[in-house]
């Protein structure tokens, strides 16, 4: 996993939560834009598939991290 939050870090430092969430949202938006651009770009299919798989993994990590941040905010 590329991005995993250190739960202790977030809990020990509540000020980290808001900026972290903003960063995650920006990363997700970047992934969406990149995916759109890749769709219009002719490229080697194997390389393109690898990029899509890595983007999907990064996006899943970001969404999981977002969920964990939301859970911490409601505690």
N, C-alpha and C positions, 0 to 999 in steps of 0.2 A: 504494500500500500504506500502510495506516495505521500499522502497527507493524513496523519493521524494525530489527533490532539492529545497532548499530555493532560489528562483530566486533572491531575494535581495542580499543574501550572494554572489552568483556567480557574480552578476553585480557590487556589491561594491568592490569585490576583484577579479579582472580579473585573478590573478595568480592561483586561485583555479580551473579555467576551465580545463587547460591541465592535471594536476594530476587527477582530477575527471574523465575525459574521460578515462585515462589509467586504473584507478581502475574499471570502469564500464566494459571495454573490458575484463579485467582479470576475473571479476565475470561471465560474459557471457561465457567465455572459460571454467571456472570451472564448470558451470552448464552443458555445453555440455559433458565434461568428466564424470561428475557424472551420467548423464543420460545414457551414454554408459555403465558404470560400473553396474548401477542398472539393466540394461537390461539383463546382464549375471548372476545376482545374484538371486537365488531362494529366494523368500520372501513372506510373507503374502500379498495376493493380495490387501486387503483393505489398509494396511499400505503403500504398494508400490504406490497405486493410490493417496493417500494423499500426499506422497512425490512428485510425478509427478505434482500434481495440485499446490503445493507450489512452486516447481521449475518453472513451467510455469508462475505463478504470479510474481515471482522474476525476471524472464527473461523479461517479459513484462514491469515491472517497470524500469529495466535497459535500455531497448531499448527506452522507453519514455524519460528517463532522458538523454540518449545520443542525442536524437532528440532535446531536449531543449537546451543542451549544444551547439550543432551544430548551432542552431538558434541564440544563444547569440554570438557565434564566428563570425557570418556573419553580425551582427548589426554594 
